[in-house]
Amino acid sequence: MIIGIPREIKNNENRVGLTPEGVKKLIEQNHKVYIEKDAGIGSGFSNEEYIRAGGQILYSLKDIYEKSNFIIKVKEPQEIELSFIRENQVIFTYFHLASNEKLTRKLIEKKCICIAYETIEKENGFLPLLFPMSEVAGKSSVILGGYFLSKVNKGKGLLLGGTVGTRSGKIVIIGAGTVGQNALKFAYGLGANVIILDIDIEKLKYLEDIYQNQIETLYSNRENILKVISEGDLIIGTVLIPGDRAPKLILKEDLKLIPKGSLLMDISIDQGGCFETSMATTHENPIYEVDGINHYCVTNIPGAFSETSTKALTNVTYKYLEVLVNNPLEKAIKKYPELVGGINLYKGKCTNKVISKLYNLEFHKLF
């Protein structure tokens, strides 16, 4: 197999699809690996490290796509990359197609094979390739949220942990999945007052036991959400329906209930966002204001913590990459059945039920 690792070109995306150690393992299995020049720089990996691992450096994005039949990367293909993708080429990355119909239809036209990290799902519902980035996003949401609550960043000037004689900030976390639980961990460590909401009572019970009732848990419904956002300084939305668009849990009309200068942080923005007023932003321009409420809707939060994120991502993607490049697709699926869910598009056909329903595409069952 000829494997290509392009340099990510999404705004301030510093991650890379594979570490030099991962490249070395592939080379040892007699594969050829091309790495675009400086692809790993943002994650702390030099061109020389990839060369020592046995990889070959190419000097343009076009060359990577033209010479490789398997592409591993981090974020969805950007506009310029679409022009280079070829028929039957395998693209292994995060796609988040539920929030991007235009990209979906262009990839169908290309007749490539799109294997999405975020929809590889085990029988128990665990999302192994989404987990590490959800962990990074959850922990960093509190760090970044606190930063953008500062007055110099157009926030209300509140320190989330407070000081002796002053109140701590109130953090509202909607969703107690991987992102929510990691946000909770950091928020609790800061000494903030934390409320976490979810529809899974078992999760809430578990969290109350772990934190010995020092946090507040609430069932996630419309009434409770409206109640807690009226007290929130930092409101973090983390809801996820695997592969589907996120539900809108805070509407524009609800913003009047939120204290001015508070921050809405939408971690679900990759899947369309869980706030009605959410619009995708970048690390370059992360914040915008609607009705006196600041919004943070960066679509690639882990890109800001690229060294950690790249290593964590490679830890979980490599075993799937290895089986995919060493076997026909059908055999790879027999070894890891969860790969079926990852195949969103296959040679011009939609093989994901959620995507087919969202965009009125004919669904084709694979294998």
N, C-alpha and C positions, 0 to 999 in steps of 0.2 A: 504494500500500500504506500502511496505517496501522500504524506500528510503535510498540510500547510497551516502555519500559525501566523495570522495577520496581526499587524499592530492595530489596536483598537482606535477608532477615530471618532467615537461619540464624545461629546463635550466632557472634558476632564475625566475620561475613563482611563485609569492608569493600570488596570488589571491586564493580565495576559492569559491566554488559554491554557498554557502548560508551562511548568517549571523546567529548568535544565535537567533535573533528575528524571522527570517524566520523559523527556526527549531521549535521554540516555537509555532508558528501559526499552523504548521503541526501537532504537537503533540496534540494540542487542538482539532484537527479534527480527532483524534484517529488513526493517522498514526504512524508507527514506523520509527525512523530516526537513522541511524548509521553514525558516523563521524569517519574517520580514525584519529588516534592519531596525534596531531600537525597540522592537516589540515588547521586550521585557524590562526596559529601563525604568519605567514608572513603578515597577514592583521590586526594583533592586537587583535585577538580573542583567548582566552585561552581554553584549554580543559574543564576547570571548568565552563566556561560560557556556553558551549554547554550542559554540564551535567545539569546545573541549568535550562536550557531551556527544558530539558526533553529528550535530545538525549543520545545515548549510544556510548561510545568510543570503537572502535575496533583497534587492534594493527597491522594490516597488510592490504596491498592493496588487497591481495587475499581474505581475509575475507569480505571486503566491497563488492566486486563483487559477491562472492558466496552467501552472505546472502540477497542481495538486488535485487528487480526486477525493480527498477527505479534508474538510476544513474544521478545525476546532478553535473556538474563540469564546468570548464572554458575552457580548451584547448582540442584540439583533442586527442583521445587516443594515448598514446605512445606504443612502441613495447611490453613492458611487460604487459601493460593493455589489449592488444588484446588477449593475451593468457587466460585471465580471463573472457572475455565477453561471455555471454551465449545466446542461441537461445531465441528469443522473449523478451529479456531484452531491456528496453528503455534507450537510452543514450541521454541526453539533454545537449548540449554544443555547443561551436564553433567548426565546423569541417573544413571549407575551403577546401572541397573536390576537387574543380576545380584546385588546385595546387598539388594534391597528389593522383595519380592514384593507387599507391600501397596500400595506406590506404583504398581507396574506395573498391577495389576488396577484400581485407581481411575482411572488414566489411560486404560485401555482403555474403561472405562465412560463416560468423558467424550467419547470418539470424536474426540479431537484428533489432531494430527500432531506426533509427538515426534522431533525430529532431535537426536541426541546427539553432542556434540563428540568424546567419547572413542572412538566407534566409526567415525569417518570415517577410513578406512584406504586408503592408496595401494597400488598393485600390489606394490611392494617391501616392504610391511609397515610402512612409516612412518606414524605417527599424527600428522598435522600440527597438530591442535588440542590434543593431549595434550602434545606436546613442550615448549612453553614453561612449562607449569605443572609438568611433571616436572623441568625444569631448576631452577625455583624450589624445589620440594620437596626435591630432592637437595642443593642447596647449603645450604638452611636447616636440613636435618636435622642437619648437623654442628654448626651454630651452636646450635640448640635442644638437641641432645643434650648438648653440653658444658655448657650452662646448667643442665640438669636433673641433671647428675652432681655439681653442687656440693652441699655438705653442707646449706646453707640451703634447698635444694630437695629434701631427703630422699635425695640421692644419696650416693655413697661418698666424696665430697670430692676427687675426682681431677681434675687439670687435664690435659686431653687432650694438650697439647703438652709437658707436663712442664717441668722446669727443669734446669739444670746439676746433675748429681749425683743426679737422681731419674728414675724411669722415665716414659716417655711412655705415654699410654693406648693400648689396643689396640682398634681399631675393626674390626668384622666387617661386611662389606656382602654381603648375599645378593641377587644379581642384578646383572648388569653392563649393564643397559639405560641409558636416559637418566638416570633417577633415580640409579642406582648409580654411573654414571661421574661425575656432578656431585658426588655425595657424596664420591667418591674424590678428586676434584680439591681440594675444601676440606680433607678429612682429611689429605691429603699436605702441603698448604700449612701446616697447623698443626704439622707435625712428628710426628704420631701414627704409630704402627705400624698398617699397614692390611693386612687380608686381604680379598680380594674373590672371590666364588664365582659361577660361572655354568655352564650346561650347553653353552654355545657356546665351543668351544675357540678358534675364530678371534678372538672378542672378547678372550679372555684373553691370547692371543698378542699381539694389538695393544696391550693395556694394558701388558704386560711390556716391549714395545719402547718405548712412549712414556715409561714411567717408569724405563726402563733398569734393570730388575730390582730397583728399590728398594721395591717392594711385593711382597706374596705373592699368587699366584693359585692357586685350587684348583677342581677340577671339583666342581660342586654335586651331591652325593649325600648320602644319610643318614649314612653313616660320617663323611664330612668335616665335615658340619654339626655333628654331635655333638662332634667333636674341637675345632673352633675356638670353639664357644660356651663351652667350659669355660675359655677364656682371655680372653673378650671383656668389655670394660668398656662399650662401646656397640655394640649389635647392631642393624643397620638392615636391615629386610626390604623389598625393593623389587620382588618378583617380579610379573609381569603377564602374564596371558593375555587379549588384547584382548576386552573385552565379557563375559568369563566370570569366575566366582569364582576367587579366588586359592587355590592349593593350600596346605595346612597343613604347613609345613616344620619348625616347632618345636612339639612337643606339651607338654602340661602336665607330663607325667612327666619331660620333659627339663629343666625349670627347676632341678631339683636339681643339675644339672651346672654351672650358671652361677654365677659368684661373687656373693655377696650384695651388694646395693646397685648392681649393674650395671643398665643401662637397655636394655630392648627397645623399639625404635622401629619401628612398623608403618606404612610408607608405603603399603602395599597395602590399607589398611583400607576405602577407598572401594569396593573390590571384595570385601569380606568379611573381609579380613585374611589374612596368611600365617602367623600364630601361633595356635595353638589357644586360647590364653588372651586373645586380643585382643577388646576391646569398644570401640566407637566412643566417643571423648571429644571435648571442645570446648576451645577456647582458654581458656575460663573455668575449667574443671577438667580440665587435660590429662593428669594423672598418676594412676595407681592402682597398687596393689601386689598381687602374687600370689606367695605362697611366698617372700617376701623379695626378689623381683625387680620393679623398677619398670617400668611399661608406659606408653608414650606412643602414643596412637592417635587423634590429632586428624584429622578427616576433611577439613578444609579448611586445610591448612598455608599455602598461598599467600595466604589471606585476611589473614594477619598482615603480609604484605609487599605491601600492596594497590596502592600506586602503581606499583611495578615490574610486578606481576602483571597489573593491568588493561591497562597499555600493551602488555605482551608478548602478552596474549590478543587484544586488538583487532588487533594486527599480523597475526595469522593467521586470525582469524574473519572479518574484514571482506570479503575477496574472496568468501567463500562466502555471507555475508549479502547482498551486493550482487547476486549472480546469482540467489539465491532470491527476493528481493523484486522483481526485474525480469523474471522469467520464470515460466511454468508449471513445476511441479516436474519434469516429464519432460524439458523443454528444459534446465533447470538441471543435471540429471544427465548429459545428453549433453555438456555443457561440462566438468563435473567429475564423472566416473564414480564417484569415491570417495564422493560424497554418498549413494549407495545404501546403503552400510554404516551411515551415520549415521541412517537412518530406522528407528527401532526399533519404533514403533507408528504405524499409519496408520488413522485413522477407525474405531477399535474393533477393529482387527486387528493381530496380532503379526507383524511383518515382519523379525524378527531370529531366526535359527535357534537361537542359543545360549539366548536368553531363552525361546523356545517350549519348548525341551527342559527347561530348568531348572524351569519352572512348569507343564509339561504343557498348553501352550496350542497351538492349531492354528496352524501356520505358513502364512503367505500370502506368496507371492513377489510383489514389487512390480515392475511393468514387466518 
